[in-house]
Amino acid sequence: MYKLFFKILLIVTLSHACGSATINVIKKENKDTSNTLLVIAGIHGDEPGGYFAASILATHYTIKSKNVWIIPNLNKDSIRADVRGINGDMNRKFSYTEKNDKDKEIIEEVKKIILSKNISLIVNLHDGHGFYRKKDAGSVFNPNAWGQTCVIDQCKPIQNQPFGNLDAISSRVKEKINKNLIEPHHSFDVKNTNTKFDDEMMRLSLTYFAVTNNKPAFAIESSKNLSSVSQKVYYQLLALEEFMKIMDISFTKDFELKEKEISKLINDYGTVAINENILLNFNDIKKNLAYIPLKQKENQFKFSHPLADFKKIDDTYVINIGNKQMTILKPEFIGISDSCPKKIDVEIDGKITSINKSSDFFVNDDFKILEHKNMRVNIIGFTPKNNSSESGVKVNLKALNKNFSVDTNGKVYRVEFYKGNDFCFMSMVHFK
């Protein structure tokens, strides 16, 4: 009868610090070894194939042996703005970073992660322009393109590293992808930039920093010219799966690696739990929600999606998933009660049931919140007749003003519970 939409990855952000200078590292670990694959995405904010692939790896793969660390959104501010680098190109700051560079803190932090003793191999995910070809075949297919490549900085193996043969490993990844192309012209190749001798700009990059510190590192570049983000993610995941096989990392996933399935995952935006008393689902949410009961400061946001982030602008909270704005929350600052009940009795379509606090419940015809000692109920969008509390009142969909719905279809409404003047929690009623 009721359901709690709650899948949290321990991605927690406090409202007084938007999280921009802190790196989200999602660790999927086992006790069998310290052998660890580090996956980094979002160093360029306008490359969604990379950061959505990392997000899906974090949420839909189970790592059965060895370890995988995932940084899905390294350059959060640039992802939100959907630009390559809001403070300049972050991937050109690994040789030297100016003291006053706004990216300096992130660069230093990710360098420490790369140099961690248990990191065995690094994959940096990108979307690159065009389709790389060794021979020039026009403006899209040519040697200067970066799309559909596994990029290495050198052919020479890194000594005393089990995964140091960059050329052999990248060739194996290329072969795996080329056996599973969506279209023939999507073919992959290895692009060796021969960085030390031939590419001055690449000497400033993340992968070259890793390689020069004896850490095997690769970049995977899906093409920006592919027709959809789901196609880009498909090739990124194919590559990541092959890297895991090379490293003897066993895994399972809860979906089929097909473009249509990936598209569904990309469009599942998940939830946010706020202060453990509000749960919002982003999959069908209005662009603006007003009078959300929040604390004046120290609000805690727990997102289920690795790419979720918020920015506090004046007195509003702007929430994004990657480069897509989900909603803007306009708060009503209020006291929070610490002595609220954990369950509430509700009559749903004539049957009485108990629901957990902050949980969703589903109604065909009508519902009634049963009276609870010292509790006041406010059903947002319902105008009662001479009631200070809206408990004990039978409510159907026609009695609710659609302007106050949480969703765009006018079927989901907030039911708020108060103790005195202090807020307890919010539940959502869904009309079928």
PEQUILIN-V314611 format. One record per residue. RES is the residue in one letter. OMEGA is omega in radians with two decimals (NA if undefined). Layout:
# PEQUILIN-V314611
[[RES:OMEGA] [RES:OMEGA]]
This chain:
# PEQUILIN-V314611
[[M:3.11] [Y:-3.04] [K:3.09] [L:3.12] [F:-3.01] [F:3.07] [K:-2.98] [I:-3.14] [L:-3.08] [L:3.04] [I:-2.95] [V:3.11] [T:3.08] [L:-3.01] [S:-3.14] [H:3.10] [A:-2.99] [C:3.04] [G:-3.03] [S:-3.08] [A:-3.14] [T:-3.11] [I:3.01] [N:3.06] [V:3.12] [I:-3.05] [K:3.08] [K:-2.90] [E:3.03] [N:-3.07] [K:-3.00] [D:-3.09] [T:3.03] [S:-3.13] [N:-2.96] [T:2.98] [L:3.06] [L:3.12] [V:-3.13] [I:3.11] [A:3.05] [G:3.05] [I:2.97] [H:-2.99] [G:-3.11] [D:-3.11] [E:-3.02] [P:3.11] [G:3.14] [G:-3.04] [Y:3.05] [F:3.06] [A:3.12] [A:3.11] [S:3.14] [I:3.05] [L:-3.10] [A:-2.97] [T:-3.00] [H:3.07] [Y:2.99] [T:-3.13] [I:-3.02] [K:3.10] [S:-3.06] [K:-3.02] [N:3.02] [V:3.00] [W:-3.06] [I:2.96] [I:-2.98] [P:-3.01] [N:-3.05] [L:-3.04] [N:-2.97] [K:-3.09] [D:3.13] [S:3.06] [I:3.14] [R:-3.11] [A:-3.12] [D:3.09] [V:-3.10] [R:3.13] [G:-3.07] [I:3.09] [N:-3.04] [G:-3.06] [D:-3.11] [M:-3.12] [N:3.04] [R:-3.07] [K:-3.04] [F:3.01] [S:-3.14] [Y:3.09] [T:3.11] [E:-3.07] [K:-3.09] [N:3.13] [D:-3.11] [K:3.10] [D:-2.98] [K:-3.09] [E:3.13] [I:-3.14] [I:-3.12] [E:-3.13] [E:-3.11] [V:3.04] [K:3.12] [K:3.12] [I:3.14] [I:-3.07] [L:3.08] [S:-3.00] [K:-3.11] [N:3.05] [I:-3.05] [S:-3.09] [L:-3.12] [I:3.01] [V:3.12] [N:-3.02] [L:-3.10] [H:2.82] [D:-3.11] [G:-3.09] [H:3.01] [G:3.10] [F:-3.09] [Y:3.01] [R:3.14] [K:3.08] [K:-3.10] [D:3.09] [A:3.09] [G:-3.02] [S:-3.11] [V:-3.10] [F:-3.06] [N:-3.10] [P:-3.13] [N:3.11] [A:3.12] [W:-3.07] [G:3.12] [Q:3.12] [T:2.84] [C:-3.00] [V:3.03] [I:-3.12] [D:-3.12] [Q:3.03] [C:-3.10] [K:-3.14] [P:3.02] [I:-3.02] [Q:3.05] [N:3.07] [Q:-3.09] [P:3.13] [F:-3.05] [G:3.14] [N:-3.03] [L:-3.10] [D:-3.11] [A:-3.13] [I:-3.14] [S:3.11] [S:3.11] [R:3.11] [V:3.10] [K:-3.11] [E:3.12] [K:-3.12] [I:-3.07] [N:3.03] [K:-3.03] [N:-3.09] [L:3.02] [I:3.08] [E:-3.10] [P:-3.09] [H:3.08] [H:-3.00] [S:-3.14] [F:3.01] [D:3.06] [V:3.08] [K:3.10] [N:-3.10] [T:-3.14] [N:-2.87] [T:-3.04] [K:-3.02] [F:-2.93] [D:-2.99] [D:-3.08] [E:-3.11] [M:3.13] [M:3.08] [R:3.12] [L:-2.94] [S:3.12] [L:-3.08] [T:3.14] [Y:3.03] [F:-3.13] [A:-3.08] [V:-3.13] [T:3.01] [N:3.05] [N:3.05] [K:3.10] [P:-3.08] [A:-3.11] [F:2.94] [A:3.01] [I:-3.09] [E:2.96] [S:-3.01] [S:3.01] [K:3.14] [N:3.02] [L:-2.94] [S:-3.10] [S:3.05] [V:-3.12] [S:3.07] [Q:3.10] [K:-3.14] [V:3.12] [Y:-3.11] [Y:3.08] [Q:-3.12] [L:3.04] [L:3.14] [A:-3.11] [L:3.11] [E:3.12] [E:3.06] [F:3.14] [M:3.10] [K:3.10] [I:-3.12] [M:-3.13] [D:3.04] [I:3.12] [S:-3.05] [F:2.94] [T:3.07] [K:-3.05] [D:3.12] [F:3.09] [E:-3.08] [L:3.10] [K:-3.05] [E:-3.11] [K:3.11] [E:3.13] [I:3.12] [S:3.10] [K:-3.13] [L:3.14] [I:-3.08] [N:3.01] [D:-2.97] [Y:3.02] [G:-2.98] [T:2.91] [V:2.99] [A:-3.10] [I:3.08] [N:3.12] [E:3.10] [N:3.07] [I:3.08] [L:-3.14] [L:3.08] [N:-3.05] [F:-2.98] [N:3.01] [D:-3.03] [I:3.12] [K:-3.08] [K:3.10] [N:3.04] [L:-3.05] [A:3.06] [Y:3.06] [I:-3.07] [P:-3.13] [L:3.03] [K:3.14] [Q:3.10] [K:3.12] [E:3.01] [N:-3.11] [Q:3.13] [F:3.05] [K:-3.09] [F:3.04] [S:-3.09] [H:-3.10] [P:-3.10] [L:-3.13] [A:-3.14] [D:3.06] [F:3.07] [K:3.13] [K:3.12] [I:-3.01] [D:-3.14] [D:3.12] [T:3.07] [Y:-3.12] [V:-3.04] [I:3.12] [N:2.82] [I:-3.03] [G:-3.11] [N:-3.08] [K:3.10] [Q:-3.13] [M:-3.08] [T:3.01] [I:3.13] [L:3.03] [K:-2.99] [P:2.84] [E:-3.07] [F:-2.96] [I:3.05] [G:-3.14] [I:3.13] [S:3.09] [D:3.13] [S:-3.10] [C:3.07] [P:3.14] [K:3.14] [K:3.10] [I:3.09] [D:-3.11] [V:3.00] [E:-3.09] [I:-3.12] [D:3.06] [G:-3.14] [K:-3.10] [I:3.09] [T:3.08] [S:3.08] [I:3.06] [N:3.13] [K:3.10] [S:-3.14] [S:3.08] [D:2.98] [F:-2.91] [F:-2.96] [V:3.00] [N:-3.03] [D:-3.08] [D:3.10] [F:3.09] [K:3.04] [I:-3.13] [L:-3.07] [E:3.14] [H:-3.05] [K:3.06] [N:-3.13] [M:3.06] [R:-3.08] [V:3.08] [N:3.12] [I:-3.01] [I:-3.09] [G:3.13] [F:3.12] [T:-3.08] [P:3.07] [K:3.06] [N:3.11] [N:3.03] [S:3.05] [S:-3.08] [E:2.97] [S:3.13] [G:-3.10] [V:3.11] [K:-3.04] [V:3.02] [N:-3.04] [L:-3.11] [K:-3.11] [A:-3.07] [L:3.13] [N:-3.07] [K:3.11] [N:-3.09] [F:3.12] [S:3.09] [V:-3.08] [D:-3.12] [T:-3.11] [N:3.12] [G:-3.10] [K:-3.06] [V:-3.06] [Y:3.14] [R:2.99] [V:-3.03] [E:-3.10] [F:-3.10] [Y:2.98] [K:-2.97] [G:3.12] [N:-3.07] [D:-3.12] [F:3.05] [C:-3.13] [F:-3.14] [M:2.98] [S:3.12] [M:3.03] [V:3.13] [H:3.01] [F:-3.09] [K:NA]]
